[in-house]
Amino acid sequence: MTTRALTAVLVLFAVAACGPNDTKIPEPPTLAPPSASVRSLPIPNVVGMDHQDAQDTLQKAGFYYLTEEDATGKGRQLIIDHNWVVVEQVPPAGKVVPQSDKILLRSKKKTDP
């Protein structure tokens, strides 16, 4: 089977698997390790940190459901995390939340004003 034919079969399978009422995009699953028990803990302060270091810090604290966005509003993707700095975190540092809660890191490039 050619690559083109295989791709067509996979696309047809994917379309067939979606029913007419499958319009809602599901929320991503919690990314906590399966062996971890979910506890409520204060969120570490990562504002001002290199984006990658901030993610590492939050994961070491047991928070794995991390999302990110360009804080400038330009909609850029954070491709190389070490080129970005966290300017805001939601929820804020110190707030006690379950480790399974989503944490948003809003970052800008280190070269942005």
C-alpha positions as CSV (number, residue, x, y, z in Angstrom):
1,M,0.0,0.0,0.0
2,T,1.4,3.4,-0.9
3,T,1.9,6.2,1.6
4,R,-0.9,8.2,-0.1
5,A,-3.3,5.2,0.1
6,L,-2.5,4.6,3.7
7,T,-3.0,8.2,4.6
8,A,-6.4,8.2,2.8
9,V,-7.4,5.1,4.8
10,L,-6.3,6.7,8.1
11,V,-8.3,9.9,7.3
12,L,-11.4,7.9,6.4
13,F,-11.1,5.9,9.6
14,A,-10.7,9.1,11.7
15,V,-13.7,10.7,10.0
16,A,-15.8,7.5,10.5
17,A,-14.9,7.4,14.2
18,C,-16.4,10.9,14.7
19,G,-20.1,10.8,14.9
20,P,-22.3,13.7,13.9
21,N,-22.6,14.9,17.6
22,D,-18.9,14.8,18.3
23,T,-18.3,18.6,18.2
24,K,-17.1,19.2,21.8
25,I,-13.4,19.1,22.2
26,P,-12.6,17.2,25.4
27,E,-10.5,18.8,28.2
28,P,-7.0,17.3,28.3
29,P,-6.5,14.7,31.0
30,T,-4.6,15.5,34.2
31,L,-1.0,14.7,33.6
32,A,-0.1,13.7,37.1
33,P,1.9,10.5,37.3
34,P,-0.4,7.5,38.0
35,S,1.4,6.6,41.3
36,A,1.0,10.1,42.7
37,S,-1.8,10.9,45.1
38,V,-3.4,14.2,44.5
39,R,-2.9,16.6,47.3
40,S,-3.5,20.3,47.7
41,L,-0.3,22.4,47.9
42,P,0.7,26.0,47.5
43,I,1.8,26.9,44.0
44,P,5.5,27.9,43.9
45,N,6.3,31.4,42.6
46,V,7.8,31.0,39.1
47,V,7.2,34.6,37.8
48,G,10.5,36.0,36.5
49,M,11.9,32.5,35.8
50,D,13.0,31.1,32.5
51,H,9.9,29.3,31.1
52,Q,11.6,25.9,31.1
53,D,12.9,26.3,34.6
54,A,9.4,27.4,35.7
55,Q,7.9,24.2,34.2
56,D,10.6,22.1,35.9
57,T,10.0,23.8,39.3
58,L,6.2,23.2,39.1
59,Q,6.7,19.6,38.1
60,K,9.1,19.0,41.0
61,A,6.4,20.4,43.2
62,G,3.9,17.9,41.8
63,F,2.0,20.1,39.4
64,Y,1.9,18.5,35.9
65,Y,-1.2,20.1,34.2
66,L,0.7,23.1,32.8
67,T,-0.5,25.3,29.9
68,E,1.2,28.3,28.4
69,E,0.5,31.3,26.3
70,D,2.2,34.4,24.8
71,A,1.7,37.2,27.3
72,T,2.1,39.8,24.6
73,G,-1.2,38.9,22.9
74,K,0.7,38.1,19.6
75,G,-0.3,34.4,19.8
76,R,3.2,33.1,19.3
77,Q,4.0,29.5,20.1
78,L,6.6,28.9,22.9
79,I,8.9,26.7,20.8
80,I,12.2,27.1,22.6
81,D,11.2,27.5,26.3
82,H,14.6,28.8,27.4
83,N,14.0,31.9,25.1
84,W,10.9,32.9,27.2
85,V,10.4,34.3,30.7
86,V,7.3,33.9,32.8
87,V,5.5,37.2,33.5
88,E,2.3,35.8,35.1
89,Q,1.0,32.6,36.5
90,V,-2.6,31.7,37.0
91,P,-3.5,30.8,39.8
92,P,-1.0,33.0,41.5
93,A,1.9,31.9,43.6
94,G,1.1,30.7,47.1
95,K,-2.5,29.7,46.4
96,V,-3.3,26.3,47.7
97,V,-4.8,24.1,44.9
98,P,-5.0,20.4,44.1
99,Q,-2.0,19.2,42.2
100,S,-4.3,18.1,39.4
101,D,-5.4,21.7,38.8
102,K,-4.4,23.5,35.6
103,I,-1.7,26.1,35.9
104,L,-1.3,28.7,33.1
105,L,2.1,30.3,32.5
106,R,1.9,33.5,30.6
107,S,5.4,34.3,29.1
108,K,7.1,36.7,26.8
109,K,10.3,36.3,24.8
110,K,13.4,37.5,26.7
111,T,14.0,39.9,23.8
112,D,10.5,41.5,24.1
113,P,10.3,45.0,25.7
